[in-house]
Amino acid sequence: MRIVILGPPGSGKGTYSSRLSTRLGIPHISTGDIFREEIKSGSELGRSISEYVSKGRLVPDDIVNKVMEKRLSKEDCRRGFILDGYPRTIQQAEFLDKVSKIDVVINLNVPDEVIVRRLSSRLV
């Protein structure tokens, strides 16, 4: 099963993705985790990502899409995967549509007060 979980920061994407991953036996894929892995590896892609992240800028869609395509082509994704927060833009969504069939999209709607509370508690 190929699942996309969308929602704002603090909505619980990571928590739900992790639980579903365990229950379904498929990988939980987060762009942030992949970016950190690429940067740590010292790859050309990782160096490109690092340039943007170190300046507090968003990583461009073409780089995000390359990273995701590379990750989704791995053996552990053959039976499915859970994408946490990807795609974030129309270009990313169009790219994902070309490279994989998505079975389920879950959009987490959480009241603003709850998000503020959750994000505030992360800072402590």
Backbone as CSV, one residue per row, in Angstrom:
resi,resn,N_x,N_y,N_z,CA_x,CA_y,CA_z,C_x,C_y,C_z
1,MET,0.840,-1.171,0.000,0.000,0.000,0.000,0.892,1.244,0.000
2,ARG,0.544,2.196,-0.825,1.291,3.453,-0.935,0.433,4.574,-0.355
3,ILE,0.922,5.166,0.728,0.139,6.133,1.494,0.878,7.466,1.576
4,VAL,0.124,8.553,1.446,0.659,9.898,1.660,-0.090,10.496,2.845
5,ILE,0.660,11.036,3.811,0.043,11.725,4.941,0.459,13.188,4.875
6,LEU,-0.548,14.061,4.781,-0.322,15.500,4.676,-0.865,16.210,5.904
7,GLY,-0.356,17.389,6.159,-0.842,18.211,7.264,0.221,19.202,7.673
8,PRO,-0.181,20.222,8.407,0.788,21.231,8.837,1.752,20.679,9.882
9,PRO,2.859,21.393,10.128,3.761,20.982,11.207,2.975,20.883,12.519
10,GLY,3.236,19.828,13.277,2.549,19.649,14.550,1.208,18.958,14.454
11,SER,0.831,18.521,13.254,-0.474,17.871,13.081,-0.444,16.386,13.433
12,GLY,0.750,15.814,13.567,0.857,14.402,13.917,1.258,13.503,12.764
13,LYS,1.726,14.094,11.658,2.118,13.286,10.492,3.139,12.217,10.860
14,GLY,4.180,12.639,11.558,5.243,11.705,11.924,4.760,10.607,12.845
15,THR,3.943,10.961,13.815,3.409,9.984,14.769,2.539,8.953,14.065
16,TYR,1.592,9.426,13.257,0.711,8.497,12.533,1.493,7.663,11.529
17,SER,2.433,8.289,10.841,3.236,7.563,9.853,4.018,6.439,10.510
18,SER,4.623,6.734,11.639,5.408,5.738,12.357,4.543,4.564,12.814
19,ARG,3.370,4.874,13.346,2.465,3.806,13.802,1.979,2.947,12.639
20,LEU,1.604,3.596,11.545,1.153,2.844,10.365,2.281,1.997,9.791
21,SER,3.475,2.543,9.779,4.636,1.822,9.270,4.838,0.518,10.036
22,THR,4.765,0.606,11.343,4.924,-0.582,12.187,3.803,-1.580,11.933
23,ARG,2.582,-1.085,11.883,1.422,-1.962,11.704,1.417,-2.644,10.337
24,LEU,1.777,-1.889,9.284,1.700,-2.417,7.922,3.009,-3.043,7.433
25,GLY,4.087,-2.822,8.145,5.377,-3.384,7.742,5.947,-2.745,6.485
26,ILE,5.701,-1.455,6.310,6.242,-0.718,5.165,6.986,0.508,5.692
27,PRO,7.965,1.014,4.933,8.776,2.115,5.447,8.037,3.446,5.571
28,HIS,8.404,4.177,6.608,7.943,5.549,6.845,9.022,6.451,6.251
29,ILE,8.650,7.242,5.256,9.621,8.070,4.544,9.312,9.543,4.775
30,SER,10.280,10.223,5.363,10.169,11.651,5.656,11.270,12.382,4.895
31,THR,10.924,13.466,4.215,11.947,14.202,3.459,13.053,14.691,4.391
32,GLY,12.705,15.131,5.586,13.727,15.600,6.525,14.746,14.519,6.842
33,ASP,14.267,13.301,7.088,15.171,12.184,7.377,16.062,11.885,6.176
34,ILE,15.467,11.898,4.991,16.235,11.608,3.779,17.276,12.697,3.541
35,PHE,16.892,13.951,3.745,17.850,15.052,3.584,19.042,14.855,4.520
36,ARG,18.780,14.543,5.780,19.867,14.344,6.745,20.773,13.190,6.320
37,GLU,20.185,12.102,5.814,20.980,10.955,5.352,21.865,11.348,4.172
38,GLU,21.292,12.084,3.217,22.060,12.511,2.045,23.201,13.444,2.441
39,ILE,22.919,14.387,3.334,23.954,15.322,3.783,25.071,14.550,4.478
40,LYS,24.689,13.623,5.349,25.671,12.825,6.095,26.537,11.982,5.163
41,SER,25.940,11.494,4.065,26.680,10.642,3.128,27.740,11.416,2.355
42,GLY,27.576,12.744,2.289,28.537,13.561,1.542,28.352,13.488,0.038
43,SER,27.223,12.951,-0.406,26.960,12.829,-1.844,26.787,14.207,-2.475
44,GLU,26.843,14.240,-3.788,26.631,15.499,-4.506,25.247,16.063,-4.181
45,LEU,24.259,15.185,-4.163,22.897,15.586,-3.815,22.860,16.132,-2.381
46,GLY,23.564,15.466,-1.486,23.635,15.902,-0.094,24.273,17.271,0.050
47,ARG,25.309,17.527,-0.737,25.958,18.845,-0.691,25.015,19.924,-1.199
48,SER,24.243,19.609,-2.247,23.260,20.572,-2.764,22.205,20.878,-1.709
49,ILE,21.702,19.837,-1.064,20.689,20.010,-0.019,21.259,20.860,1.117
50,SER,22.476,20.558,1.526,23.119,21.266,2.626,23.235,22.763,2.354
51,GLU,23.521,23.119,1.108,23.625,24.540,0.741,22.342,25.291,1.069
52,TYR,21.215,24.695,0.719,19.921,25.346,0.970,19.566,25.335,2.454
53,VAL,19.698,24.178,3.076,19.305,24.024,4.476,20.143,24.927,5.383
54,SER,21.442,25.006,5.125,22.319,25.819,5.980,21.980,27.303,5.909
55,LYS,21.343,27.719,4.815,20.939,29.119,4.662,19.482,29.337,5.068
56,GLY,18.830,28.273,5.559,17.436,28.387,5.985,16.461,28.506,4.828
57,ARG,16.892,28.046,3.653,16.043,28.140,2.466,15.403,26.790,2.175
58,LEU,14.273,26.837,1.466,13.616,25.597,1.051,14.428,24.927,-0.048
59,VAL,14.490,23.614,0.006,15.170,22.850,-1.039,14.268,22.864,-2.267
60,PRO,14.803,23.209,-3.451,13.977,23.288,-4.663,13.328,21.945,-5.021
61,ASP,12.171,22.040,-5.663,11.399,20.853,-6.034,12.213,19.828,-6.815
62,ASP,13.038,20.277,-7.761,13.772,19.308,-8.579,14.715,18.466,-7.723
63,ILE,15.327,19.068,-6.715,16.222,18.311,-5.829,15.405,17.394,-4.918
64,VAL,14.313,17.906,-4.362,13.443,17.087,-3.504,12.952,15.876,-4.294
65,ASN,12.528,16.100,-5.526,12.010,15.009,-6.355,13.083,13.969,-6.663
66,LYS,14.313,14.406,-6.916,15.408,13.452,-7.169,15.641,12.571,-5.948
67,VAL,15.657,13.202,-4.786,15.874,12.466,-3.539,14.751,11.453,-3.318
68,MET,13.516,11.876,-3.546,12.380,10.976,-3.343,12.380,9.837,-4.357
69,GLU,12.693,10.147,-5.601,12.743,9.089,-6.613,13.798,8.051,-6.237
70,LYS,14.952,8.522,-5.795,16.028,7.620,-5.372,15.548,6.729,-4.217
71,ARG,14.873,7.332,-3.234,14.418,6.578,-2.060,13.312,5.582,-2.415
72,LEU,12.366,6.003,-3.242,11.239,5.132,-3.592,11.653,3.961,-4.481
73,SER,12.837,4.048,-5.089,13.306,2.958,-5.950,13.979,1.842,-5.150
74,LYS,14.154,2.041,-3.852,14.813,1.022,-3.028,13.891,-0.176,-2.807
75,GLU,14.523,-1.302,-2.568,13.824,-2.588,-2.424,12.728,-2.568,-1.360
76,ASP,12.971,-1.894,-0.245,11.989,-1.930,0.846,10.688,-1.203,0.515
77,CYS,10.658,-0.468,-0.590,9.438,0.252,-0.990,8.579,-0.538,-1.973
78,ARG,9.028,-1.710,-2.366,8.275,-2.485,-3.364,6.869,-2.847,-2.898
79,ARG,6.725,-3.144,-1.607,5.401,-3.520,-1.076,4.586,-2.312,-0.649
80,GLY,5.220,-1.149,-0.662,4.517,0.066,-0.283,5.376,0.964,0.578
81,PHE,4.803,2.094,0.959,5.517,3.080,1.766,4.517,4.086,2.312
82,ILE,4.984,4.848,3.282,4.196,5.945,3.843,5.026,7.208,3.698
83,LEU,4.511,8.169,2.958,5.203,9.442,2.775,4.666,10.444,3.783
84,ASP,5.562,11.013,4.541,5.231,11.951,5.613,5.542,13.371,5.137
85,GLY,4.499,14.096,4.708,4.678,15.487,4.316,5.158,15.725,2.903
86,TYR,5.213,14.706,2.099,5.569,14.838,0.678,4.429,14.238,-0.108
87,PRO,3.959,14.906,-1.112,4.434,16.142,-1.745,3.918,17.392,-1.035
88,ARG,4.683,18.477,-1.186,4.300,19.759,-0.583,3.894,20.797,-1.614
89,THR,4.239,20.558,-2.864,3.907,21.521,-3.920,3.227,20.792,-5.072
90,ILE,2.634,21.557,-5.957,1.990,20.961,-7.135,3.022,20.243,-7.992
91,GLN,4.199,20.847,-8.183,5.245,20.202,-8.986,5.646,18.864,-8.366
92,GLN,5.776,18.814,-7.049,6.112,17.555,-6.381,4.992,16.530,-6.549
93,ALA,3.748,16.971,-6.443,2.603,16.063,-6.609,2.559,15.500,-8.021
94,GLU,2.802,16.349,-9.011,2.808,15.885,-10.403,3.935,14.888,-10.628
95,PHE,5.085,15.152,-10.039,6.216,14.241,-10.169,5.891,12.893,-9.521
96,LEU,5.351,12.934,-8.310,4.998,11.700,-7.610,3.994,10.888,-8.414
97,ASP,3.042,11.565,-9.032,2.040,10.888,-9.852,2.683,10.144,-11.019
98,LYS,3.784,10.665,-11.532,4.489,10.015,-12.645,5.291,8.801,-12.199
99,VAL,5.846,8.856,-10.982,6.743,7.782,-10.552,6.079,6.697,-9.712
100,SER,4.878,6.956,-9.186,4.241,5.953,-8.339,2.732,6.152,-8.274
101,LYS,2.031,5.044,-8.108,0.578,5.091,-7.911,0.327,5.171,-6.406
102,ILE,-0.425,6.176,-5.989,-0.739,6.343,-4.568,-2.118,5.740,-4.306
103,ASP,-2.204,4.915,-3.263,-3.462,4.256,-2.923,-4.334,5.084,-1.984
104,VAL,-3.703,5.754,-1.024,-4.451,6.490,-0.005,-3.738,7.800,0.311
105,VAL,-4.525,8.876,0.417,-4.003,10.163,0.891,-4.791,10.535,2.137
106,ILE,-4.069,10.825,3.207,-4.685,11.234,4.469,-4.252,12.666,4.741
107,ASN,-5.227,13.561,4.901,-4.931,14.954,5.221,-5.360,15.211,6.659
108,LEU,-4.403,15.499,7.517,-4.692,15.726,8.930,-5.075,17.182,9.158
109,ASN,-6.308,17.397,9.594,-6.789,18.736,9.937,-6.830,18.841,11.451
110,VAL,-6.047,19.745,11.981,-5.934,19.912,13.426,-6.163,21.381,13.755
111,PRO,-6.950,21.674,14.798,-7.173,23.077,15.173,-5.852,23.805,15.458
112,ASP,-5.807,25.079,15.100,-4.596,25.881,15.278,-4.087,25.862,16.719
113,GLU,-5.024,25.913,17.694,-4.603,25.923,19.102,-3.810,24.668,19.453
114,VAL,-4.234,23.537,18.905,-3.555,22.267,19.179,-2.164,22.286,18.557
115,ILE,-2.066,22.778,17.336,-0.765,22.852,16.661,0.186,23.757,17.439
116,VAL,-0.295,24.924,17.857,0.544,25.857,18.622,1.025,25.192,19.910
117,ARG,0.129,24.503,20.596,0.500,23.820,21.843,1.562,22.748,21.582
118,ARG,1.343,21.951,20.550,2.304,20.882,20.238,3.665,21.448,19.857
119,LEU,3.671,22.452,18.992,4.943,23.027,18.557,5.646,23.747,19.704
120,SER,4.886,24.389,20.565,5.476,25.071,21.726,6.144,24.074,22.659
121,SER,5.528,22.911,22.827,6.101,21.908,23.728,7.367,21.290,23.138
122,ARG,7.543,21.354,21.823,8.763,20.842,21.196,9.961,21.729,21.502
123,LEU,9.707,22.998,21.757,10.787,23.952,21.997,11.356,23.858,23.403
124,VAL,10.601,23.257,24.308,11.032,23.190,25.712,12.091,22.138,25.901
